[in-house]
Amino acid sequence: MSSPRSLIEQALSGAVEGEIVVYRLEDLCVEASIGIYDYERERRQTIHVSVTVFANLSWDRTDRIGQVLDYDYLRTNIEKMIEERHFNLQETLCEAVLTLALEPEKALAATVEVQKTDAYANAQSVGCTMFRRKAA
């Protein structure tokens, strides 16, 4: 069975002319204020965030960071956003990260996965995945 990410990559593979580069920030582990229940609001919870950004690059093959997407932009801004606010729902957090991931002009589409690892003792995690493509 194909993963959602590989299905998205397949869907984009002929939709855009030029070179598409797939950037991944996998399994970023952060402590977040997330949840609707009082016991969730009493302490920060461990969450894992994975982001895949599909970018259309026209670069001259020089070895300069300004011509590509910078992973630090994603990591730093995700950490800052999660540190600064409370999220009731994983879906709200997922959507906020998705919006952030699509801010760079080069970004064409992105997928974000958010997982709470402490939700249930008998489950590895609970989470959601969202995908968005910029309007043409």
Number of C-alpha atoms within 10 A of each C-alpha: 4 7 8 13 17 10 12 17 16 11 10 15 12 10 9 11 8 10 12 21 16 15 17 16 15 13 14 14 14 16 15 23 21 24 20 12 9 8 9 14 16 11 13 16 18 16 23 19 23 18 25 20 27 23 22 19 16 12 12 8 8 8 9 9 9 9 14 17 20 12 12 10 12 18 14 10 14 20 16 11 15 18 14 9 12 16 17 15 11 20 16 12 24 25 19 16 25 25 14 16 24 20 11 14 10 18 21 23 22 26 24 26 24 24 21 22 16 14 17 10 8 7 9 11 15 14 16 13 19 16 18 17 15 11 6 4
